[in-house]
């Protein structure tokens, strides 16, 4: 790797740097002349080589990671905290230890080492159930999550942790990103493993093979290309903005939009029937996506991203349709990155 001293400018540390969002964020930062060096942290160092980017290994779920973090965060101008563990969904204690306790270790190390800025990856999943209609909710909407879903509980809990952190550490500029669902081509294999399981046949995820699109009450959500989300993180570390920011692209996705994308007919289905089928598959360990997350998705509010446009000067460059098409293309082709979370699989 290149010596970071050759690149004058801000030094940024990124946790969870080898995943869907992390790989886009480190690329966006490395391409900016205002960034001098990027230290990407993950449980496993990748073979991926990028200009101005060095890699470090740390497991945030371990209590002994605190001392390791002190050495890694020392001298940083900002910390972007993206690290997140989605599985195992059948053992929420494991994800709590990694996501909640691990995040707290990062927050505390940020303050302890005098890092002036902390950018945290929150989520639309932190929000309480809300309206599905335009123009969407702003950042003042309650962030109590959907309590039955571990992902939402953890994201919501960390919002409260950051409330206290900001009171105790007013010298740290805290930014909270709350994006919709994030997709890109290279992350499709990881997302397929997270939600459908590692044995889901990627080549069969073709629009012409989809018999119908289920029209469920509450099926209305927002997506964003991961590279566009990464640009918001870049703008946040380079500027002086603070507080929460919603991030989403147009149009809002619903059954009618999915029908147009896939060329499939719409079939109205009772939500209870779909949930029962998903719950049975999850209990049998046939799919990793829990029915509790399904419940949450159908209750998430539509977001208004006006504050990100006005304060950060951020605008997505790709539509929601573009993001979904990138995901499907990646699943079908086995696209990926040279990192452990995004390892793709060539499909014949």
Secondary structure, DSSP 8 states (H G I E B T S, - for coil): ---GGGS-SEEEEEETTTSHHHHHHHHHHHT-TTEEEEEEEESS--S---TTEEEEE--TTSTTHHHHHHHHHTT-SEEEE-------TT-HHHHIIIIIIHHHHHHHHHHHTT-SEEEEE--GGGS-S---STT-B-TTS-----TTSHHHHHHHHHHHHHHHHHHH-TTSEEEEEEE-EEE-GGGHHHHHHHHT-TTS-GGG--GGG--EEEE-TT-EE-EEEHHHHHHHHHHHHHS---EEEEE--SS-EEHHHHHHHHT-EEEE--HHHHHHHHHHHHHTTS-SS-HHHHHHHTT---B--HHIIIII----SS-HHHHHHHHHHHHHHT---SSSTT------
